[in-house]
Amino acid sequence: MHRVLVWVLLIKYVLSILPTLLMFYILIELFPYTGLGRIVALPMIFVINTVIIACGLAISKKIKKQYRIVIWTGIIILTISISILSYPQESGPHIVTQTKHAVIAIENYENITKDDLEIIENSSTKKLVNPDERYVVALYKYKHELPLDGTYKMYQREPVYFYDSHIRKIDDIPAKLIGYHKVIWWYLKTFKD
């Protein structure tokens, strides 16, 4: 009987931690610029979420069945929120801010101009004057007007040993987008075409 209880608790734990692990995968894919912060942040988030889930397992034994769904829904939402809010970014704004900028850029699709194809950096602050999100929306909006002879470079960056930034065909653009910029492109292709 004791062995069965251990297996049941282990299965409940694994099912409860899966949303955290899935969120880790999504965050790593969409927001890759974490620097060394990810080495510290992911284990810390995992431990915090494990403690929350363990508390949930202990509490759920003592409450009525009808309230368990509410408790576990809250625990899953809390662990996902902790994963998102604790995820580091090395140089850019927090991922919540980046997501907000992406939504604003998509909402302002009609106001995006060819000038947004220029990524401008303020020389004194080293911060982008024109956010990357507007750049990606402009890439999508003006994709048929870009030179496809290899002279146009993604993110206006020179090629490096692992990243060829030259655009030779329109299909190169979504393939060379980085992180959540691929989601912006997918959204525009799905809902703006």
C-alpha positions in Angstrom: 0.0 0.0 0.0 2.8 2.4 0.9 4.5 1.7 -2.5 1.3 2.5 -4.4 1.0 5.8 -2.5 4.6 6.8 -3.4 4.0 6.0 -7.0 0.7 8.0 -7.0 2.5 11.0 -5.5 5.4 10.7 -7.9 2.9 10.6 -10.9 1.1 13.6 -9.5 4.4 15.5 -9.1 5.5 14.7 -12.6 2.2 15.8 -14.1 2.3 19.0 -12.0 5.9 19.9 -13.0 5.3 19.3 -16.7 3.9 22.8 -17.3 7.1 24.2 -15.8 9.3 22.1 -18.0 7.2 23.0 -21.1 7.5 26.6 -20.2 11.3 26.2 -19.9 11.4 24.8 -23.4 9.2 27.7 -24.8 11.2 30.4 -23.0 14.5 29.0 -24.2 13.3 28.8 -27.8 11.7 32.2 -27.9 14.0 34.2 -25.7 17.5 32.8 -26.1 19.5 35.9 -24.9 19.9 34.9 -21.2 23.6 34.9 -20.9 24.8 33.0 -17.8 21.7 34.0 -15.9 19.9 31.0 -17.2 22.4 28.6 -15.5 21.2 30.0 -12.2 17.6 30.9 -13.0 16.3 27.6 -14.3 17.4 25.4 -11.4 16.1 28.1 -9.0 12.7 28.3 -10.7 12.6 24.5 -10.7 13.2 24.3 -7.0 10.7 27.0 -6.1 8.1 25.3 -8.3 8.8 21.9 -6.8 8.3 23.4 -3.3 5.0 24.9 -4.4 3.9 21.6 -5.9 4.9 19.7 -2.8 2.9 22.1 -0.7 0.0 21.6 -3.0 0.3 17.8 -2.7 0.2 18.1 1.1 -2.7 20.5 1.1 -4.8 18.7 -1.5 -5.1 15.6 0.8 -6.8 17.7 3.5 -9.4 19.5 1.4 -12.6 18.4 -0.3 -12.4 17.0 -3.8 -14.5 19.8 -5.3 -11.8 22.4 -4.3 -8.8 20.4 -5.5 -9.4 21.5 -9.1 -9.3 25.2 -8.1 -6.2 24.6 -5.9 -4.3 22.8 -8.7 -5.4 25.3 -11.4 -4.0 28.1 -9.1 -0.8 26.1 -8.5 -0.2 25.6 -12.2 -0.9 29.2 -13.0 1.5 30.3 -10.2 4.3 28.0 -11.3 4.0 29.2 -14.9 3.9 32.8 -13.7 7.0 32.3 -11.6 8.8 30.7 -14.6 8.0 33.6 -16.8 8.6 36.4 -14.3 12.0 34.9 -13.1 13.3 34.2 -16.6 16.4 36.4 -17.2 17.4 38.4 -20.2 21.0 39.4 -20.7 20.8 42.8 -22.4 17.3 43.5 -23.5 14.1 44.3 -21.6 12.3 41.6 -19.6 10.3 39.1 -21.8 7.0 40.5 -20.6 8.1 43.9 -22.0 9.3 42.3 -25.2 6.0 40.5 -25.6 4.1 43.8 -25.0 6.3 45.5 -27.6 5.5 42.7 -30.1 1.8 43.1 -29.6 2.0 46.9 -30.0 4.0 46.5 -33.2 1.5 44.1 -34.6 -1.4 46.3 -33.6 0.3 49.2 -35.4 0.9 47.3 -38.6 -0.7 50.0 -40.7 1.6 52.7 -39.2 4.8 50.7 -39.9 6.9 52.4 -42.6 10.0 51.5 -44.6 11.9 53.6 -42.0 11.3 50.8 -39.5 13.5 48.5 -41.6 16.4 50.5 -40.1 17.6 49.4 -36.7 19.0 52.5 -35.1 21.1 52.5 -32.0 21.5 55.6 -29.8 25.3 56.0 -29.6 25.3 57.5 -26.1 23.0 54.9 -24.5 23.7 52.0 -26.8 19.9 51.2 -26.7 17.8 50.7 -29.8 15.7 53.7 -30.8 13.7 51.5 -33.2 12.7 48.3 -31.4 13.3 45.0 -33.1 9.6 44.2 -33.0 8.8 47.0 -35.3 11.6 45.9 -37.5 10.2 42.4 -37.8 6.7 43.8 -38.7 8.3 46.0 -41.3 10.2 43.1 -42.7 6.9 41.3 -43.2 5.1 44.3 -44.6 7.8 45.2 -47.1 9.2 41.7 -47.8 8.4 42.0 -51.5 10.4 45.2 -51.7 13.6 44.0 -50.2 16.6 43.4 -52.5 17.0 39.6 -52.9 20.5 39.7 -54.4 22.2 39.1 -51.0 23.0 42.7 -50.3 20.2 43.0 -47.6 21.3 41.6 -44.2 19.0 40.4 -41.4 19.1 42.7 -38.4 21.6 44.7 -40.4 24.3 42.4 -39.0 27.4 41.2 -40.7 27.5 37.4 -41.2 29.4 35.5 -38.5 30.7 31.9 -38.6 27.3 30.4 -37.5 24.9 32.9 -38.9 24.6 34.0 -42.6 22.6 37.1 -42.5 22.3 37.7 -46.2 18.8 37.5 -47.7 18.5 35.9 -51.1 14.9 34.9 -51.1 11.8 35.7 -49.1 11.8 32.3 -47.4 15.2 33.2 -45.9 13.6 35.8 -43.7 11.5 33.6 -41.4 14.3 31.0 -41.3 16.8 33.6 -40.1 14.6 35.3 -37.6 15.6 34.8 -34.0 13.5 33.8 -31.0 10.0 35.2 -30.6 10.5 37.2 -33.8 9.5 33.9 -35.6 6.2 34.0 -33.7 5.6 37.6 -34.8 6.2 36.5 -38.5 4.0 33.4 -38.1 1.2 35.6 -36.6 1.4 38.1 -39.4 1.5 35.4 -42.1 -1.5 33.6 -40.5 -3.7 36.6 -39.8 -2.5 39.4 -42.2 -2.4 37.5 -45.5 
